[in-house]
C-alpha cells in the first residue's frame, strides 16, 4: 500500500538530508564549482596568452564598475584599482627605463608588507619580468644565499629593512645592484608618465613557466628557491576566491608576509580574482591585528601557524571611552589559513565570534592543496575535507602511503616492490601524482637545483613507471572524508618502540588551561635508544598562571589522562614569554630545541623539569650527570 504524501514527502526529505550529510554531496558540489572553473581559467589564459595576472588587474582598473573600487588599504591609506594600475605602470616604466630590466629577467624584492610591495611586484610583471620574493627577516649568509640562488642582478629594497643589506653582503655580491626605495626615489617614480608595454613582452609559452621565485623557510638548512608557475598561482587564487565566496564587497585582512605564498597567492591574488579589497598589516602584532581589522571593515581574516593562538592569549582590547570589550566588535565572517590546531579551534571561534574556519593544506613548491570550510564540530581540526563524489576524483591524484618510521623511506611490498596505503585513520605520507614523463607540467621544483627537485619525487609507487610528489607530511584520512595533519616527517620520533606524533602531544599539552604555547620534539639521551619526548611550553602568565609545584603536578596529571604512557613527555622545558622560536609565518621551529637537548647551557633562562612519579620535578646538573653516566634508566 503506497504511503500518503504527508508521510512520504517528509520521509524522502529526511532520507535525502541524511544521504547528503553522510556523503557530503553539497560540499562536493561546492568544491567542484571551485576547481572546474579554476582549471578551465588556467587553460583558457594559456591559450589566449593571458597567463600574467597583470591582465586581471588591468581589467578591473579599466572597468567602470570596478575602477574606483578600493583595491588596497594600508596604514590609513586607500588605493583604488585605477590608482594601483597607474602606479604599477609607473614602477614598470622606472624598472625598464632606469634599470634596463627586460622580459624574463629575475629581480629580487626585499620588502615588508605595504602598497609598495604590490607596486614593485606587478610593476615587474607589467614588463614581463619575474620577481623573486625574499624573506625580509634574513641577513648575512642566508640573505646572500637567497639572492645568489635566484640569480638576480638587481635587488629592490624596502627602506625599513635596508640595514639588513650590510657592506659584507654588498662585497660578497659585487655584481649585484641594490636599490633602496627611499621616499625621495618614490617621489621620482610617482612623477613618471605611466607606460604600458606591448603584450608580447608578457607572452608566455605555457602555464608551467616561472611566475615568481619564493624562498622556502629554511628551517632545516639554507632556503631553496621554489618555482611558482603561472598555472599554480591562477588555480590557487581562483579556487580560494570561489571557496571563500569572496564578493566585491568583501575586505580580506592579512598581516602575514606577502613574500610567502599564503599571503601573496591565497591573499592578494585571490582578492584580485574577485575584484575585492585587501587590507594589509605591515607585520603581525597582537596589538595592531584587531584594530586594523575593525578600521578596514574586514570580513575575512588570514592566519598562518600559531597566529590564532597568539591572538587568543592576548588580553581583551577595551574601548578606552566606554570600557566595552571589543573582542567581537568586527564584521569578520570567516578566518582563513593553515596551521590552526584543534585545541585552539573552538576557543578562537567562541571568543571572537567567528562563524567559520576555512583551513587549507598546501606548500609553496607542492602541486596540491586540500580544503576544509567548517561551521561546526564535524570537521574541527581537519586540514581537508571531501565527500564520496570528490573522493573518487581525488583518488587518481592524491594518496597516503606507509612510511618507515626510522628511515622515512616509503614502505614497499616485498613481492611487488610497490607501496602500501594505510588503513582509514592510520597515518601515511601524503603524495600527489605528477606526470612521469613531464614533471614540470605539475611540479616545477626548485630553481637551479635539480637534485633537490628530484629528491621530492618518488617513482614506481602504485605501478611501474609512475611518479608522485612527496610532501614530507604525515596525514590521517578517516572514513568520513576528513583529512588531519599528523606530523612532519622528521618530527615524529620513536620511544619505547612506539611512534610518537609531536602534533598529537602538542595538542594534549597545549590544551592545558595554564599553557599558552607548546612545542614538542624528541631528544636523544645517553644510553637510551630512540628519542624521549620533551615539551617546551610558555605559560599563560596574562591569565594568572604561575610556575609552582601545584601547576607541575596538574600538567603531569593532564598528560597522563590524555596520552598513552610512551607518548607522555618525559621532559618539560618552561620558557620565558617571547622566547619560543618561530618562522616569520608563525610556524614553530624545533631544530634548535632538539639540538640543545635537556642539558641546558649556563645562562639559559628556561627551566627544565622531568617526570617523576605523578609530577614534574626540577632536572638538575646532577641528574644529567647520573643520566650521562648510565646510572638512570628511563
C-alpha positions as CSV (number, residue, x, y, z in Angstrom):
1,X,0.0,0.0,0.0
2,X,1.5,3.4,-1.0
3,X,2.4,5.8,1.7
4,X,0.3,9.1,1.9
5,X,2.1,12.2,0.7
6,X,2.0,13.7,4.2
7,X,4.3,10.9,5.3
8,X,6.2,10.1,2.1
9,X,7.4,13.7,1.4
10,X,8.9,14.3,4.8
11,X,10.4,10.8,4.8
12,X,12.0,11.4,1.4
13,X,13.3,14.8,2.5
14,X,14.8,13.3,5.7
15,X,16.3,10.5,3.7
16,X,17.9,12.9,1.2
17,X,19.2,15.1,4.0
18,X,20.8,12.0,5.7
19,X,22.3,10.9,2.4
20,X,23.7,14.4,1.8
21,X,25.2,14.6,5.3
22,X,26.8,11.2,5.0
23,X,28.1,11.7,1.5
24,X,28.7,15.5,1.8
25,X,27.2,16.0,-1.6
26,X,26.6,19.7,-1.1
27,X,30.2,20.2,-0.1
28,X,31.5,18.2,-3.0
29,X,29.3,20.3,-5.3
30,X,30.9,23.4,-3.9
31,X,34.4,22.0,-4.4
32,X,33.6,21.2,-8.0
33,X,32.3,24.7,-8.5
34,X,35.7,25.9,-7.4
35,X,38.1,23.5,-9.1
36,X,36.4,23.2,-12.6
37,X,36.3,27.0,-13.4
38,X,39.7,27.5,-11.9
39,X,41.3,24.8,-14.1
40,X,39.4,26.0,-17.2
41,X,40.6,29.5,-16.5
42,X,44.2,28.3,-16.4
43,X,43.9,26.6,-19.8
44,X,42.0,29.5,-21.3
45,X,44.6,32.0,-20.2
46,X,47.3,29.8,-21.6
47,X,45.5,29.5,-24.9
48,X,44.9,33.3,-25.2
49,X,48.4,34.2,-23.8
50,X,47.0,36.0,-20.8
51,X,48.7,33.9,-18.1
52,X,50.2,37.0,-16.4
53,X,47.9,38.3,-13.6
54,X,48.7,41.9,-14.7
55,X,45.8,41.4,-17.1
56,X,43.4,40.8,-14.3
57,X,44.5,44.0,-12.6
58,X,44.2,45.8,-15.9
59,X,40.7,44.5,-16.4
60,X,39.4,45.8,-13.0
61,X,41.2,49.1,-13.5
62,X,39.7,49.8,-16.9
63,X,36.2,48.6,-16.0
64,X,33.9,51.4,-15.0
65,X,32.2,49.3,-12.3
66,X,35.4,48.5,-10.5
67,X,38.0,51.2,-11.4
68,X,37.1,53.3,-8.4
69,X,36.6,50.4,-6.0
70,X,39.2,50.2,-3.2
71,X,41.9,47.6,-4.0
72,X,44.4,48.2,-1.2
73,X,44.1,49.5,2.4
74,X,47.4,50.1,4.2
75,X,48.0,52.1,7.4
76,X,45.2,54.5,6.8
77,X,45.7,54.9,3.0
78,X,43.5,53.5,0.3
79,X,44.1,52.9,-3.3
80,X,41.5,52.2,-6.0
81,X,42.1,49.7,-8.8
82,X,42.7,52.5,-11.2
83,X,45.3,54.1,-8.8
84,X,47.1,50.7,-8.3
85,X,47.2,50.2,-12.0
86,X,48.7,53.6,-12.7
87,X,51.3,53.1,-10.0
88,X,52.2,49.6,-11.4
89,X,52.8,51.1,-14.8
90,X,55.0,53.8,-13.3
91,X,57.1,51.3,-11.4
92,X,57.3,49.1,-14.5
93,X,58.4,52.1,-16.6
94,X,61.1,53.0,-14.0
95,X,62.4,49.4,-13.8
96,X,62.6,49.2,-17.6
97,X,64.0,52.6,-18.4
98,X,66.2,53.4,-15.4
99,X,67.5,49.9,-14.7
100,X,67.2,48.1,-18.0
101,X,65.0,45.3,-16.7
102,X,63.9,43.1,-19.7
103,X,61.2,40.4,-20.1
104,X,62.1,37.2,-18.3
105,X,64.8,38.9,-16.1
106,X,64.7,37.9,-12.4
107,X,64.6,40.8,-10.0
108,X,64.7,40.2,-6.2
109,X,62.4,42.1,-3.8
110,X,63.2,42.6,-0.1
111,X,60.1,44.2,1.4
112,X,57.8,44.2,4.3
113,X,54.1,44.4,3.6
114,X,53.0,47.7,2.1
115,X,51.4,49.0,-1.1
116,X,55.0,49.4,-2.4
117,X,55.4,45.6,-2.4
118,X,52.5,45.3,-4.8
119,X,53.6,48.2,-7.0
120,X,57.0,46.7,-7.5
121,X,55.7,43.1,-7.8
122,X,53.2,44.0,-10.5
123,X,55.5,46.6,-12.0
124,X,57.9,43.7,-12.8
125,X,55.0,41.6,-14.2
126,X,53.9,44.6,-16.3
127,X,57.1,44.5,-18.3
128,X,57.3,40.7,-18.4
129,X,60.0,40.3,-15.7
130,X,59.9,37.8,-12.8
131,X,60.0,38.8,-9.1
132,X,62.0,36.8,-6.6
133,X,60.5,37.3,-3.1
134,X,63.0,37.5,-0.2
135,X,62.3,37.0,3.4
136,X,62.9,40.4,4.9
137,X,64.0,38.9,8.2
138,X,67.1,37.4,6.6
139,X,70.5,38.9,6.9
140,X,74.1,37.8,6.4
141,X,74.9,34.5,4.6
142,X,71.2,33.5,4.4
143,X,70.2,36.6,2.6
144,X,73.2,36.5,0.3
145,X,72.5,32.8,-0.5
146,X,68.9,33.6,-1.5
147,X,70.0,36.4,-3.9
148,X,72.6,34.1,-5.4
149,X,70.1,31.2,-5.8
150,X,67.7,33.5,-7.6
151,X,70.5,34.6,-9.9
152,X,69.2,38.2,-9.5
153,X,71.5,41.0,-10.6
154,X,69.1,43.7,-9.2
155,X,67.6,43.8,-5.7
156,X,64.9,46.4,-4.8
157,X,65.0,47.1,-1.1
158,X,62.4,48.4,1.4
159,X,64.0,51.3,3.4
160,X,62.7,49.7,6.6
161,X,64.9,46.6,6.1
162,X,67.8,48.3,4.3
163,X,70.1,47.8,7.3
164,X,70.0,44.0,6.6
165,X,71.9,44.6,3.4
166,X,75.3,45.1,5.0
167,X,78.6,46.1,3.5
168,X,79.7,42.5,3.8
169,X,76.7,41.4,1.6
170,X,77.4,44.0,-1.0
171,X,81.1,42.9,-1.2
172,X,80.1,39.3,-1.4
173,X,77.7,40.1,-4.2
174,X,79.8,42.5,-6.1
175,X,77.9,42.2,-9.4
176,X,74.5,42.7,-7.8
177,X,73.0,46.2,-7.7
178,X,71.0,47.2,-4.6
179,X,68.4,49.9,-4.9
180,X,66.8,51.2,-1.7
181,X,63.3,52.6,-2.4
182,X,63.7,55.8,-0.4
183,X,60.9,58.3,0.0
184,X,62.8,60.6,-2.4
185,X,63.0,57.8,-5.0
186,X,59.3,57.0,-4.6
187,X,58.5,60.6,-5.4
188,X,60.6,60.5,-8.5
189,X,58.9,57.3,-9.7
190,X,55.5,58.9,-9.0
191,X,56.3,61.8,-11.3
192,X,56.9,59.4,-14.2
193,X,54.5,59.1,-17.1
194,X,53.0,55.6,-16.9
195,X,53.8,53.5,-19.9
196,X,52.0,50.2,-20.9
197,X,54.5,48.0,-22.7
198,X,53.2,45.7,-25.5
199,X,51.6,42.4,-24.9
200,X,54.5,40.4,-26.4
201,X,56.7,41.5,-23.5
202,X,54.4,39.4,-21.2
203,X,54.0,36.5,-23.6
204,X,54.4,33.0,-22.0
205,X,54.6,29.7,-23.8
206,X,52.9,27.6,-21.1
207,X,51.3,27.7,-17.7
208,X,54.2,25.8,-16.2
209,X,56.5,28.8,-16.8
210,X,58.1,30.6,-13.9
211,X,56.0,33.4,-12.5
212,X,57.6,34.0,-9.0
213,X,60.5,32.6,-7.1
214,X,59.7,32.2,-3.4
215,X,62.3,31.2,-0.8
216,X,61.4,28.3,1.4
217,X,61.5,28.8,5.2
218,X,64.9,27.1,5.6
219,X,64.1,25.6,9.0
220,X,66.3,22.6,8.2
221,X,69.1,24.4,6.3
222,X,69.6,27.2,3.9
223,X,66.4,28.3,2.0
224,X,65.7,26.9,-1.5
225,X,64.1,29.0,-4.3
226,X,60.7,27.3,-5.0
227,X,59.4,27.9,-8.5
228,X,55.8,29.2,-8.6
229,X,54.3,28.8,-12.0
230,X,51.6,30.8,-13.6
231,X,49.4,27.8,-13.6
232,X,49.7,27.3,-9.9
233,X,49.0,30.9,-9.0
234,X,46.0,31.1,-11.3
235,X,44.4,27.9,-9.9
236,X,45.3,28.7,-6.3
237,X,43.9,32.2,-6.4
238,X,40.8,31.4,-8.5
239,X,40.0,28.3,-6.3
240,X,40.4,30.1,-3.0
241,X,38.4,33.1,-4.1
242,X,35.5,30.8,-5.0
243,X,36.0,28.6,-2.0
244,X,35.6,31.6,0.3
245,X,32.8,33.1,-1.8
246,X,34.6,36.4,-1.9
247,X,32.5,39.2,-3.4
248,X,33.2,42.7,-4.5
249,X,32.0,44.0,-1.1
250,X,34.4,41.8,0.9
251,X,37.6,43.0,2.7
252,X,40.3,40.5,3.2
253,X,42.8,41.3,6.0
254,X,46.3,39.8,6.2
255,X,49.3,40.7,8.2
256,X,51.1,37.6,7.1
257,X,54.2,38.4,4.9
258,X,53.5,38.9,1.2
259,X,56.8,37.3,0.4
260,X,55.2,34.0,1.4
261,X,52.8,32.1,-0.9
262,X,50.0,32.1,1.7
263,X,49.6,35.9,1.7
264,X,50.6,36.5,-2.0
265,X,48.8,33.7,-3.8
266,X,45.9,33.0,-1.4
267,X,45.8,36.6,-0.1
268,X,46.3,39.3,-2.6
269,X,45.8,37.3,-5.8
270,X,42.6,35.6,-4.6
271,X,41.3,39.1,-3.7
272,X,42.3,40.3,-7.2
273,X,40.4,37.5,-8.9
274,X,37.2,38.6,-7.1
275,X,37.9,42.3,-7.7
276,X,37.5,43.0,-3.9
277,X,39.7,44.7,-1.3
278,X,42.8,43.7,0.6
279,X,43.7,45.3,3.9
280,X,47.4,44.9,4.7
281,X,49.1,44.9,8.1
282,X,52.9,45.7,7.9
283,X,53.6,42.6,10.0
284,X,51.7,40.6,12.6
285,X,51.2,42.0,16.0
286,X,48.5,41.1,18.6
287,X,48.2,44.8,19.4
288,X,47.5,46.0,15.9
289,X,45.7,43.0,14.4
290,X,42.2,43.7,15.6
291,X,42.3,47.5,15.4
292,X,43.3,47.1,11.7
293,X,40.6,44.5,11.2
294,X,38.0,46.9,12.7
295,X,39.1,50.0,10.9
296,X,39.2,48.4,7.5
297,X,35.8,46.7,7.9
298,X,37.4,43.3,7.1
299,X,35.0,40.4,6.5
300,X,37.7,37.7,6.2
301,X,40.9,37.4,8.3
302,X,44.0,35.5,7.4
303,X,46.2,33.4,9.7
304,X,49.2,31.0,9.5
305,X,50.7,28.8,12.1
306,X,50.2,29.9,15.7
307,X,48.6,33.3,14.8
308,X,45.2,32.4,16.3
309,X,46.9,31.1,19.5
310,X,48.8,34.3,20.0
311,X,45.6,36.3,19.5
312,X,43.7,34.1,21.9
313,X,46.5,34.5,24.5
314,X,46.4,38.3,24.3
315,X,44.2,40.2,26.8
316,X,40.9,41.6,25.5
317,X,41.1,45.0,23.9
318,X,38.8,47.6,25.6
319,X,37.3,50.8,24.3
320,X,39.0,53.5,26.3
321,X,35.9,55.7,26.3
322,X,33.2,53.2,27.1
323,X,35.1,50.3,28.6
324,X,33.4,48.0,26.1
325,X,35.1,44.6,25.3
326,X,36.0,44.8,21.6
327,X,36.7,41.1,21.0
328,X,33.5,40.7,18.9
329,X,33.3,44.2,17.5
330,X,34.1,43.5,13.9
331,X,32.5,42.3,10.6
332,X,34.5,39.1,10.2
333,X,32.6,36.1,8.9
334,X,35.5,33.7,8.3
335,X,39.1,33.0,9.3
336,X,41.2,31.6,6.5
337,X,44.6,30.0,6.7
338,X,46.6,26.9,7.7
339,X,48.0,25.6,11.0
340,X,45.1,26.2,13.4
341,X,45.4,23.4,16.0
342,X,42.3,21.6,17.2
343,X,42.9,22.7,20.8
344,X,42.6,26.4,19.8
345,X,39.9,26.0,17.0
346,X,36.7,26.4,19.0
347,X,38.2,28.7,21.6
348,X,39.1,31.1,18.9
349,X,35.7,31.0,17.3
350,X,33.8,31.5,20.5
351,X,35.9,34.3,22.0
352,X,36.0,36.4,18.8
353,X,32.6,35.4,17.4
354,X,33.9,33.9,14.2
355,X,31.3,32.0,12.2
356,X,33.5,29.7,10.1
357,X,37.1,28.4,9.8
358,X,38.4,27.9,6.3
359,X,41.6,25.7,6.8
360,X,43.7,24.6,3.9
361,X,46.8,22.4,3.5
362,X,49.4,23.3,0.8
363,X,53.1,24.1,0.3
364,X,54.8,26.7,-1.8
365,X,56.5,24.2,-4.1
366,X,53.9,21.5,-4.0
367,X,51.3,20.8,-6.8
368,X,48.4,20.1,-4.4
369,X,46.1,21.6,-1.8
370,X,43.3,20.4,0.4
371,X,40.5,22.5,1.8
372,X,38.1,22.5,4.8
373,X,35.3,25.0,5.3
374,X,34.0,24.3,8.7
375,X,31.0,25.9,10.6
376,X,30.6,23.1,13.2
377,X,32.5,20.4,15.1
378,X,32.2,17.8,12.3
379,X,35.4,18.9,10.6
380,X,37.1,20.7,13.5
381,X,40.8,20.4,13.2
382,X,40.8,18.9,9.7
383,X,43.1,20.3,7.0
384,X,41.0,18.9,4.2
385,X,37.5,17.5,3.7
386,X,35.6,15.8,0.9
387,X,32.6,13.7,0.2
388,X,32.1,10.5,-1.7
389,X,32.0,12.1,-5.2
390,X,35.1,14.3,-4.8
391,X,36.9,11.4,-3.2
392,X,36.5,9.5,-6.5
393,X,38.1,12.4,-8.4
394,X,40.9,12.8,-5.9
395,X,41.8,9.1,-5.8
396,X,43.9,9.4,-9.0
397,X,45.8,12.4,-7.8
398,X,46.2,12.2,-4.0
399,X,47.1,9.3,-1.8
400,X,48.6,8.3,1.5
401,X,51.3,5.7,1.7
402,X,53.0,3.9,4.6
403,X,56.5,5.2,5.6
404,X,59.3,3.6,7.6
405,X,59.3,5.5,11.0
406,X,63.1,5.4,11.3
407,X,64.4,5.9,7.8
408,X,61.4,7.7,6.4
409,X,61.6,5.6,3.2
410,X,58.3,4.6,1.6
411,X,57.4,1.1,2.7
412,X,57.1,-1.3,-0.2
413,X,55.6,-4.8,-0.7
414,X,58.4,-7.4,-0.7
415,X,56.9,-9.2,-3.7
416,X,55.7,-6.3,-6.0
417,X,58.0,-3.6,-4.8
418,X,55.1,-1.2,-4.8
419,X,53.9,1.0,-1.9
420,X,51.2,0.3,0.6
421,X,48.3,2.5,1.6
422,X,47.4,2.8,5.3
423,X,44.0,1.8,6.7
424,X,41.5,4.6,7.3
425,X,42.5,6.6,10.3
426,X,46.1,5.4,10.2
427,X,48.9,7.9,9.3
428,X,50.7,7.9,6.0
429,X,52.7,10.4,3.9
430,X,50.6,12.5,1.6
431,X,51.6,12.0,-2.1
432,X,50.4,13.9,-5.2
433,X,50.5,12.3,-8.7
434,X,52.7,14.1,-11.3
435,X,53.2,13.2,-15.0
436,X,56.2,10.8,-15.0
437,X,57.5,12.0,-18.4
438,X,56.7,15.7,-18.0
439,X,57.1,16.6,-14.3
440,X,57.2,20.3,-14.9
441,X,53.6,20.4,-16.0
442,X,52.6,19.9,-12.4
443,X,55.8,20.2,-10.3
444,X,58.4,22.8,-11.2
445,X,60.6,22.2,-8.2
446,X,63.5,24.4,-7.0
447,X,65.2,26.9,-9.2
448,X,68.6,25.9,-10.3
449,X,68.6,22.8,-8.0
450,X,67.6,19.7,-10.0
451,X,68.9,17.4,-7.3
452,X,66.6,18.9,-4.7
453,X,63.7,18.8,-7.2
454,X,64.2,15.1,-8.0
455,X,64.5,14.2,-4.3
456,X,60.9,15.2,-3.9
457,X,59.7,12.7,-6.5
458,X,59.0,9.0,-5.8
459,X,58.8,6.5,-8.6
460,X,57.1,3.2,-9.0
461,X,54.7,3.9,-6.2
462,X,51.5,2.2,-7.3
463,X,52.6,0.9,-10.7
464,X,55.8,0.7,-12.6
465,X,56.8,3.9,-14.1
466,X,54.5,6.3,-12.2
467,X,55.7,9.4,-10.4
468,X,54.4,11.1,-7.2
469,X,55.4,14.3,-5.4
470,X,56.4,13.6,-1.7
471,X,55.0,16.3,0.6
472,X,57.1,15.1,3.6
473,X,53.9,15.4,5.8
474,X,52.1,12.5,7.5
475,X,48.3,12.7,7.4
476,X,45.4,10.7,8.6
477,X,42.3,10.2,6.3
478,X,39.3,9.0,8.3
479,X,36.3,7.1,6.9
480,X,34.2,10.2,6.6
481,X,36.4,12.2,4.2
482,X,38.2,14.3,6.8
483,X,42.0,14.8,6.4
484,X,44.0,15.5,9.5
485,X,47.6,16.6,9.8
486,X,49.5,14.0,11.8
487,X,53.2,15.2,11.8
488,X,56.0,16.4,9.7
489,X,58.4,13.6,8.6
490,X,61.4,14.0,10.9
491,X,59.4,15.4,13.7
492,X,57.7,12.1,14.6
493,X,60.1,10.2,16.9
494,X,60.3,6.6,18.3
495,X,60.3,5.9,22.0
496,X,59.9,2.6,23.7
497,X,59.5,1.1,20.2
498,X,56.4,3.3,19.6
499,X,56.0,6.1,17.1
500,X,55.1,9.4,18.8
501,X,53.4,12.2,16.9
502,X,54.7,15.6,18.1
503,X,51.5,17.2,16.8
504,X,49.3,14.9,19.0
505,X,51.4,15.6,22.1
506,X,51.5,19.3,21.4
507,X,47.7,19.4,21.2
508,X,47.4,17.5,24.5
509,X,49.9,19.7,26.4
510,X,48.7,22.9,24.7
511,X,45.1,22.3,25.8
512,X,46.1,22.6,29.5
513,X,44.5,25.9,30.8
514,X,47.8,27.2,32.1
515,X,49.7,26.6,28.9
516,X,49.9,29.4,26.3
517,X,52.0,27.5,23.8
518,X,53.5,24.1,23.5
519,X,56.2,22.8,21.1
520,X,57.0,19.1,21.3
521,X,60.1,17.3,20.0
522,X,62.2,14.2,20.6
523,X,65.6,14.5,22.3
524,X,68.5,12.0,22.3
525,X,69.6,10.7,25.7
526,X,72.8,8.9,26.5
527,X,72.5,5.1,27.0
528,X,68.9,5.1,25.6
529,X,67.5,4.1,22.2
530,X,65.2,6.4,20.3
531,X,64.3,9.8,21.5
532,X,62.5,10.9,24.6
533,X,59.6,13.4,24.4
534,X,60.3,16.9,25.6
535,X,57.6,19.7,25.7
536,X,58.8,23.2,25.6
537,X,56.0,25.4,26.9
538,X,55.2,29.0,27.6
539,X,52.8,29.7,30.5
540,X,49.8,31.9,30.2
541,X,51.0,34.5,32.7
542,X,48.5,37.0,31.4
543,X,45.8,34.6,32.6
544,X,47.4,34.3,36.1
545,X,49.3,31.1,35.6
546,X,52.4,30.8,37.8
547,X,55.0,28.1,37.9
548,X,54.8,26.1,41.2
549,X,54.5,22.5,42.5
550,X,50.7,22.5,42.1
551,X,50.9,23.5,38.4
552,X,53.6,21.0,37.6
553,X,51.5,18.2,39.2
554,X,48.5,19.5,37.3
555,X,50.3,19.3,33.9
556,X,51.6,15.8,34.7
557,X,48.1,14.6,35.6
558,X,46.7,16.3,32.4
559,X,49.1,14.5,30.1
560,X,48.6,11.1,31.8
561,X,44.9,11.4,31.3
562,X,45.2,12.2,27.6
563,X,48.2,10.3,26.3
564,X,49.4,6.8,26.3
565,X,52.4,6.2,28.6
566,X,55.0,6.1,25.8
567,X,53.8,9.5,24.4
568,X,53.8,11.4,27.7
569,X,56.6,13.9,27.6
570,X,59.3,12.9,30.0
571,X,60.9,16.4,30.0
572,X,59.2,19.7,30.4
573,X,61.0,22.9,29.4
574,X,59.4,26.0,30.7
575,X,60.4,29.0,28.6
576,X,60.0,32.7,29.3
577,X,57.3,34.5,27.2
578,X,58.5,35.6,23.8
579,X,61.4,33.2,23.6
580,X,59.8,30.4,21.6
581,X,61.4,30.5,18.1
582,X,59.1,30.6,15.1
583,X,59.4,31.3,11.4
584,X,58.2,34.6,10.1
585,X,54.9,33.0,9.3
586,X,54.3,31.9,13.0
587,X,55.3,28.3,12.5
588,X,57.1,26.7,15.4
589,X,60.7,25.7,14.9
590,X,62.0,22.5,16.5
591,X,65.5,22.1,15.2
592,X,67.3,24.4,17.6
593,X,65.4,22.9,20.6
594,X,66.3,19.4,19.5
595,X,69.9,20.2,19.2
596,X,70.0,21.8,22.7
597,X,68.6,18.7,24.3
598,X,67.9,18.6,28.0
599,X,71.3,19.7,29.4
600,X,70.7,23.4,29.1
601,X,73.8,25.7,28.9
602,X,74.6,28.1,31.7
603,X,72.8,31.4,31.2
604,X,69.7,29.9,29.5
605,X,66.6,31.4,31.1
606,X,64.5,28.3,30.6
607,X,63.8,25.8,33.4
608,X,64.0,22.1,32.7
609,X,61.8,19.5,34.6
610,X,61.3,15.8,34.2
611,X,58.5,13.4,35.0
612,X,59.0,11.6,38.4
613,X,56.1,9.6,39.8
614,X,52.9,11.7,39.4
615,X,54.6,15.1,38.8
616,X,57.3,17.1,37.1
617,X,60.3,18.0,39.3
618,X,63.4,20.1,38.5
619,X,66.0,18.4,36.3
620,X,69.4,19.4,37.7
621,X,73.0,19.2,36.6
622,X,73.4,16.3,39.0
623,X,70.5,14.5,37.3
624,X,72.2,15.0,33.9
625,X,75.5,13.5,35.3
626,X,73.6,10.5,36.6
627,X,71.8,10.1,33.2
628,X,75.1,10.6,31.3
629,X,76.8,8.1,33.4
630,X,74.3,5.4,32.7
631,X,73.0,5.3,36.3
632,X,69.4,6.2,35.3
633,X,67.2,4.2,33.0
634,X,64.0,5.8,31.7
